[in-house]
């Protein structure tokens, strides 16, 4: 990192702009803008199977979140949802996007989408959240048995304590096709990955923040997903009447039937 970058982004807190790609619509009829935000360890390329299936009247924007893909990876940063949302808005302004957008987020990207919508609600038309890892902040200490939320957080903490083993498991998952081809976790970026895991997923307020949003929110989760706590999704839908939920026969990654369900949700919601 140069001295200039250190001054601008670390000391003056100027947000980074992210690596992005834009696919312009080839049809001028009912043009819709969709912003895709990927999950942890991935990049904007993880959405290719979804994007290639969408109609040609969509303006499609993909980004690489801070620390991932071709975006900057500052070693000093705390990769929380606030930092990511500020980088997304800086990129949004740089691209000169006009009008409100539909944001589609996957996993970690869902939490960033919630933070962006909380901070800049006038820019967001709707949220489509895929496999959101929503966990409660306040856990009941009187419970005799650990809750699903605490068990999931303990799993993430275990990954943080043993990054080398987690890297090996991740590489094996890529070979088996269990995760997206763009998934990339190595020793070189493991520190950023674990930082994002801690700052955005373990220490999150996303579930609580989502209860206060007023735009339409559609959640899609896989019935075989070990990461999602379904009762938290249902709790959110009970509290916030703008939230709807769909399940699909899939796991955590957007593969197989998940792709079709995401495409159908985007086209159906944006046609309304």
C-alpha positions in Angstrom: 0.0 0.0 0.0 1.3 3.4 -0.9 1.6 6.4 1.5 -1.1 8.1 -0.4 -3.5 5.2 0.0 -2.7 5.0 3.7 -3.5 8.7 4.2 -6.7 8.7 2.1 -8.3 5.4 3.2 -6.9 4.7 6.7 -6.4 8.1 8.2 -8.9 10.2 6.3 -11.4 7.3 6.1 -12.1 7.8 2.4 -14.0 4.7 1.2 -12.4 2.5 -1.4 -14.0 1.9 -4.8 -14.4 -1.7 -5.8 -13.6 -3.7 -8.9 -16.8 -3.9 -10.9 -18.2 -5.1 -14.1 -21.3 -3.7 -15.9 -23.4 -5.5 -18.5 -25.5 -3.0 -20.4 -29.0 -4.0 -21.5 -29.4 -4.7 -25.2 -33.1 -4.0 -25.0 -34.5 -0.6 -24.1 -37.9 -1.9 -22.9 -38.5 -1.9 -19.1 -34.8 -1.7 -18.2 -34.0 -2.8 -14.7 -30.7 -2.4 -12.7 -29.5 -5.3 -10.6 -26.5 -5.1 -8.3 -25.0 -8.5 -7.3 -23.0 -8.9 -4.1 -21.1 -12.2 -3.7 -20.4 -14.3 -0.6 -17.2 -14.7 1.5 -14.2 -16.1 -0.4 -15.9 -15.5 -3.8 -15.9 -12.7 -6.3 -18.4 -11.1 -8.7 -17.8 -14.0 -11.1 -19.7 -16.3 -8.8 -22.9 -14.9 -10.3 -22.1 -15.8 -13.9 -24.6 -18.7 -14.1 -27.4 -16.5 -12.8 -26.4 -13.5 -15.0 -26.2 -15.6 -18.2 -29.8 -16.7 -17.7 -31.3 -13.3 -17.2 -33.2 -11.5 -20.0 -31.5 -8.8 -22.0 -33.4 -5.8 -20.5 -31.3 -5.9 -17.3 -28.4 -3.6 -16.5 -26.2 -5.9 -14.4 -23.5 -4.8 -12.1 -21.2 -7.1 -10.2 -18.6 -6.1 -7.7 -15.7 -7.7 -5.8 -16.1 -6.9 -2.2 -13.2 -5.3 -0.4 -10.5 -7.9 0.3 -11.8 -10.3 -2.5 -11.3 -10.8 -6.2 -9.6 -7.9 -7.9 -10.6 -5.3 -5.3 -8.1 -3.8 -2.8 -7.1 -5.9 0.1 -5.8 -3.5 2.8 -4.1 -5.4 5.6 -5.1 -2.8 8.3 -8.8 -2.9 7.6 -11.6 -4.4 9.7 -13.8 -6.1 7.1 -17.1 -5.4 8.7 -20.4 -4.6 6.9 -20.1 -0.9 7.5 -16.7 -0.7 5.7 -18.1 -2.9 2.8 -21.3 -0.8 2.4 -19.2 2.4 2.2 -17.1 0.9 -0.5 -20.3 -0.2 -2.4 -21.8 3.3 -2.3 -18.5 4.8 -3.5 -18.5 2.4 -6.4 -22.2 3.1 -7.0 -21.5 6.8 -7.3 -18.4 6.2 -9.5 -20.5 4.2 -11.9 -23.1 7.0 -12.0 -26.0 4.6 -11.5 -29.4 6.3 -11.9 -32.5 5.3 -10.0 -33.0 2.7 -7.4 -31.5 -0.7 -7.8 -32.4 -4.3 -6.9 -29.7 -5.8 -4.8 -29.1 -9.5 -4.9 -26.7 -10.7 -2.1 -25.4 -14.2 -1.3 -24.3 -15.2 2.2 -21.9 -12.5 3.4 -23.2 -10.4 0.5 -26.7 -10.6 2.1 -25.3 -9.0 5.2 -23.6 -6.2 3.2 -26.8 -5.7 1.3 -28.7 -5.2 4.6 -26.1 -2.7 5.8 -26.3 -0.8 2.4 -30.1 -0.7 2.5 -30.0 0.6 6.1 -27.6 3.4 5.3 -29.0 4.3 1.8 -32.6 3.2 1.7 -33.6 5.7 -1.0 -31.2 4.0 -3.5 -32.7 0.5 -3.0 -35.8 -0.8 -4.7 -35.8 -4.3 -3.2 -33.4 -6.9 -1.7 -33.1 -10.5 -2.8 -31.1 -12.4 -0.1 -29.7 -15.8 -0.9 -28.5 -18.1 2.0 -28.3 -15.2 4.5 -26.4 -16.3 7.7 -28.6 -14.4 10.1 -27.7 -15.0 13.8 -29.0 -13.4 16.9 -26.8 -11.0 18.8 -28.2 -11.5 22.3 -28.1 -15.1 23.3 -29.9 -16.4 26.4 -27.2 -17.4 28.9 -29.6 -19.4 30.9 -30.1 -22.0 28.3 -29.0 -25.5 29.3 -28.1 -26.4 25.7 -26.4 -24.1 23.2 -28.6 -22.4 20.6 -28.3 -22.9 16.9 -26.9 -19.4 16.7 -24.1 -20.1 19.2 -23.3 -23.4 17.6 -22.8 -21.7 14.2 -20.7 -19.0 15.7 -18.5 -21.5 17.5 -18.0 -23.3 14.2 -16.8 -20.1 12.6 -14.5 -19.4 15.6 -13.0 -22.8 15.2 -12.2 -22.0 11.5 -10.5 -18.9 12.7 -8.3 -20.8 15.1 -7.3 -23.3 12.5 -7.0 -21.5 9.2 -4.6 -24.0 7.6 -7.0 -26.9 8.1 -9.9 -24.7 6.9 -7.9 -23.9 3.7 -7.4 -27.6 3.0 -11.1 -28.3 3.6 -12.0 -25.5 1.3 -9.7 -26.7 -1.5 -11.2 -30.2 -1.2 -14.7 -28.7 -1.4 -13.7 -26.8 -4.6 -12.5 -30.1 -6.2 -15.7 -31.8 -5.3 -17.7 -29.0 -6.8 -19.4 -28.2 -3.5 -18.6 -24.5 -3.8 -18.5 -22.1 -6.7 -15.6 -22.2 -9.1 -14.7 -18.6 -8.3 -14.3 -19.5 -4.6 -10.7 -18.8 -3.6 -9.2 -19.2 -0.2 -5.4 -19.4 0.1 -2.7 -18.6 2.7 -2.3 -15.3 0.9 -5.9 -14.1 1.6 -6.7 -16.2 4.7 -6.2 -13.2 7.0 -8.8 -11.1 5.1 -11.2 -14.1 5.0 -11.0 -14.7 8.7 -11.3 -11.0 9.4 -14.5 -10.8 7.4 -15.8 -13.9 9.1 -15.3 -12.3 12.5 -16.3 -8.7 11.8 -19.3 -9.3 9.5 -20.7 -12.7 10.2 -19.9 -13.6 13.9 -20.3 -10.0 15.2 -23.3 -9.0 13.1 -26.4 -6.9 13.7 -27.9 -7.8 10.3 -30.9 -9.8 11.7 -31.9 -6.9 13.9 -31.3 -4.3 11.2 -33.4 -6.2 8.7 -36.5 -5.9 11.0 -36.4 -2.1 10.4 -36.1 -2.0 6.6 -39.2 -0.9 4.6 -38.4 -2.1 1.1 -39.5 -5.6 -0.2 -37.1 -8.3 1.0 -37.2 -11.8 -0.5 -35.1 -14.5 1.0 -34.2 -17.8 -0.7 -32.5 -20.5 1.2 -31.5 -24.1 0.5 -33.3 -26.8 2.5 -29.9 -28.6 2.7 -28.0 -25.6 3.9 -26.0 -26.2 7.1 -25.2 -22.5 7.5 -28.7 -20.9 7.6 -30.8 -20.9 10.8 -34.3 -21.2 9.3 -36.1 -20.2 12.5 -34.3 -16.8 12.3 -35.6 -16.3 8.8 -39.2 -17.0 10.0 -38.8 -14.7 12.9 -37.7 -11.9 10.6 -40.7 -12.6 8.4 -43.1 -12.5 11.4 -41.6 -9.1 12.5 -41.2 -7.4 9.2 -44.2 -7.9 6.8 -42.1 -6.8 3.9 -40.2 -10.1 4.1 -41.1 -13.2 2.1 -39.3 -16.5 2.1 -38.7 -19.3 -0.4 -36.9 -22.6 0.0 -35.2 -24.6 -2.7 -33.7 -28.1 -2.9 -30.1 -27.0 -2.6 -27.3 -26.4 -0.1 -25.6 -23.1 0.7 -24.0 -22.3 -2.7 -26.0 -21.0 -5.7 -25.8 -24.1 -7.8 -28.3 -26.4 -9.6 -31.9 -25.6 -8.8 -30.8 -22.6 -6.8 -29.8 -20.8 -10.0 -33.3 -21.1 -11.5 -35.0 -19.9 -8.3 -32.8 -16.8 -8.1 -33.4 -16.0 -11.8 -37.2 -16.5 -11.4 -37.3 -14.3 -8.2 -35.4 -11.5 -9.9 -37.6 -11.5 -13.1 -40.8 -11.9 -11.2 -40.1 -9.2 -8.6 -38.7 -6.7 -11.1 -41.7 -7.2 -13.5 -44.1 -6.0 -10.8 
